[in-house]
């Protein structure tokens, strides 16, 4: 499903974080949003998911307006968020996480475990017994079981060792090959280039650059100005 954002302003309390953001993620493609800490990346995905209310502008999924809807209705419309920091429940086992998230659809528990076999080995382990990489895989699995049409990933490689980050990138790349529409938030251009088709740079709540991930040098300089 195509995501279209036009003129979105959003923020917290009396402050504005996003200043007229425009972007499009065509169906079955992956877009990376790059930026430094404080650029507004998390605010953007939270606004799409309905956790932050857009003050103005439009957020549409295949033409259906999402802006102004509560978060649970946006989730039912097919938007799933993999939050920054994983946020798995410490006291619940992997199997319990998967059971709570499951909805009827193409993504079943066996299919998720085929994509993420390590979780199958850890089904009886609680959230606080998982490594950072395993917890990230569980957060992705949990999102997939809600049957998303649009997957929002907020810095999924943050805090992971190089080999674990590579595994997460591999999973994201596989998801894009299934035809899922993906919006990936990242600080590191190399992570974005490995799994996305296009990228934008967000700086102080404004998109300052757009490009193809195959283009050498795109956004690596402007991102850190």
N, C-alpha and C positions, 0 to 999 in steps of 0.2 A: 504494500500500500504506500502511496506517495504522501510524504509529509511536506506541507507547505506552511511556512511561517512568514508573516508580513507585518512589518511595523510594530513589533512587540516591545512594549515597555513593561518592566516588572521590577520589583524590589521588596524591601522589608521595612516595615514601619513607615517612617517618613522619607526614607532614602530610596533612590532609584538606582538599580544595578544594570539593567538592560535598557539600552537607548535606541529603540527603533530597529531591532534585529530582523533581518530578512534572510531566509535560506530555504532551499528545497532539497529534499532527499528523494529522488525517484524510486519507485518500487523496485525492490530487488537489488539495490545498490547500498554502498556503505560510505558515509561521510564522516570525516574526522573534524572535530572542533578543537583547535590548538590554542593554548594561551597560558600565561603565567598564573600563579596563585593570585586570586582576587580579580581575575579578568571577567568573571561572571559565568564561567562554564557550568558550574553546578547549579547556579540559579537558572540557567537556560534549561537544563534537563528537568529540573524540578518544576519549572513553569509548564513545560510540555506535559509532564505527568500529573499536573494539577495540584502539586504540593505547595506551589507558590502561585497566587492568582495574578494573571496578566492584567495590568492596568489599562492597557489599550492594545489594539492590534488583533490579528487573526492567527489561529493555529488550527490547521485543517488536516485531517487524515482521509485521503481520497475524497475530498470535498466536504466531509462532515466536520462541522465546527466543534473544536474541543475547548477553546478558551471559555472560561466561565463555568465549565462542568466540574463537579466534585471529583476528587482523585479516584474514587472507587468506580465511577461511571467511565472515566477515561481508561482505567484498567480493563473494564469489560468491553470497551471498544477496540481493544487489541494493543494497548501500549503497556510495555513492561520495562521496569527500571531495575538495573543492577547497580546498587548504590555504591558510592565511594566508601571504602572501609569494610566492605562485605556485609556487615550487620547480620550475621547469623545468630540464632538463639543459642546461648552457651549451654543450656540444660537439655536441649532437644537433640536426639540422634539424627544422623543423616536420613534414615528411613522416615522418621517423623517429619522432618522438614519437607521431604518429597510428598508425603501423604497430605500434608496441610495445603500444599500449593497446587495439587493436581486438579485439573479440570478436563472434561472430555474434549478430545481433539487429536490432532496428528502427533503431538508430542506426548508420548506415554513414558512411564517410568523405565521400561525396558529400553526404549529408544534413547532416552537421556543417558542411561548407564552404558549404552553402547558407545555413545559419543564421549562419555566421561567415565571410563572404566575404573579409575581409582576410587570413585565414590562407591562403586559396588563392593569394593574391598573394605570400605570403611562404613558400611551401612549401620553398624551398631555403635559407632563412636559418636559421642556428643560433640556439639559445636566447639566447645572449649578444648577438645582433644585433637582438633584438626590443625594442620599447618596452614600458613597463609595461603599457599597455592590451593590446597584442598578446600579451604573456606571460600576462595574465589570461585572455584568450580561449582561448589554447592550453591552459591549465590546465582550463578548463571543457570544451573539446573532448575532452581526454584522459579526463576523468571520464565524459562521455556515451558514449564508445566502449566503456566497460565494461558498458553496458546496465543502468544503475541503475534501481531502483524508488523509491529514496530518495536525494536529492541533498543533501549537506551543504556549505554554502558559508561559509567562515570569512573574514569581512570582505573580500569581493571588490572593494570600491571603495577600499580603503585605499591611500593614496599616489598616487591617480590625479587628473589634472586634471579639472575640472568636466565638460568635454565627454566625456572618456573614461569617467568614472564614470556619466554618463547613458547611454552606449552599453552598458555592462555591465548597468545596471539594465534596459535594454530587452531584453537577451538573457534575463535571469532572468525577466522578466515573460512573455516568449514561451514559456519552458520551462514555467511554471505553466499556461499555456493549453493545453499539450499533455497535461495530466493528470498530470504528474510531481509527486510529493510532495517538497516542498522545506522544509528548515530552514536559515534564513539567520541568521548571526551578524553583528551590526552594532553600532557605537557611535553612529551618526548616525540619529536617528528619521526624518529625511526620506528617507533611502535605503530604510529598511524600509517606510515607508508607500507608497512608489511601487510595490512589487512583492509585498506580502504581504497576507494576509487578517486575520491576528491577530498579536498580539505579547505577549511576556512580558518582564519586566525581571528580570535576574539581578544580585544584589548580594551579595558575600561568599559566593557559593556557594548562595544561597537565592533562590527566586523570590519577589519582593516585590509584583509587580503583573501583572495580566493585562488584556487589552482588545482591542477591535477596532481595526484600523489606521485606520478611517474616523472614529473618535471623536476630536474635537478635544482636544488637550492631554493625551491619555493618555500617561503615563510620562515625559514630557519633564522634569517637575519631580522626580518621585521618583527617576528614574535618577541624578540628580546630587546627591542628598542626602548 
